[in-house]
């Protein structure tokens, strides 16, 4: 058996929404589409720039406090 690594680079990532508003304790899920379809590494790493305002876990964003 031979394993061949794909070398097709990611050319874009598009989210299913451009903006959203959530309140404290509310959550919403973001979904990403990575292009091209046959890109080598299609995993998305989700994070928050301020965990005291919003926490992110696997694309699910939860409001912590206004910010």
C-alpha positions in Angstrom: 0.0 0.0 0.0 1.2 3.5 -0.8 0.1 6.7 0.9 0.3 9.8 -1.2 -0.2 13.2 0.5 -2.3 15.7 -1.3 -0.5 18.9 -2.0 -3.5 20.9 -3.1 -3.4 24.1 -1.0 -6.4 25.7 0.6 -7.5 28.8 -1.4 -10.4 30.0 0.7 -12.6 29.6 3.7 -16.2 30.8 3.8 -18.4 30.9 6.8 -22.2 30.3 6.7 -22.9 33.8 8.1 -21.1 37.1 7.9 -22.2 38.3 11.3 -24.3 37.3 14.3 -25.4 38.6 17.6 -25.7 36.3 20.7 -26.5 37.1 24.3 -24.8 35.9 27.5 -25.3 32.2 27.8 -26.6 31.8 24.2 -24.8 29.7 21.6 -24.7 29.4 17.9 -22.8 27.1 15.5 -20.6 28.4 12.7 -19.9 26.2 9.7 -17.0 26.7 7.4 -16.6 25.6 3.8 -13.0 25.1 2.7 -12.0 25.4 -0.9 -11.1 23.7 -3.1 -13.0 20.5 -2.4 -9.9 18.4 -2.8 -7.6 20.6 -0.6 -5.0 18.7 1.4 -5.7 20.0 4.9 -9.4 21.0 5.3 -9.5 21.2 9.1 -10.5 24.5 10.7 -9.2 25.7 14.0 -11.7 27.8 15.9 -10.8 30.3 18.5 -11.9 33.5 20.2 -9.8 36.7 20.4 -11.3 37.2 23.9 -12.5 34.2 25.9 -14.0 36.5 28.6 -16.5 37.7 26.0 -17.1 34.6 23.9 -15.9 31.0 24.1 -15.5 28.8 21.0 -15.6 25.0 21.0 -15.4 23.3 17.6 -17.3 26.1 15.8 -19.9 26.5 18.6 -19.7 30.1 19.9 -21.1 30.8 23.4 -21.6 34.3 24.7 -20.0 34.9 28.1 -20.6 38.6 28.6 -21.3 41.7 26.5 -18.3 42.9 24.5 
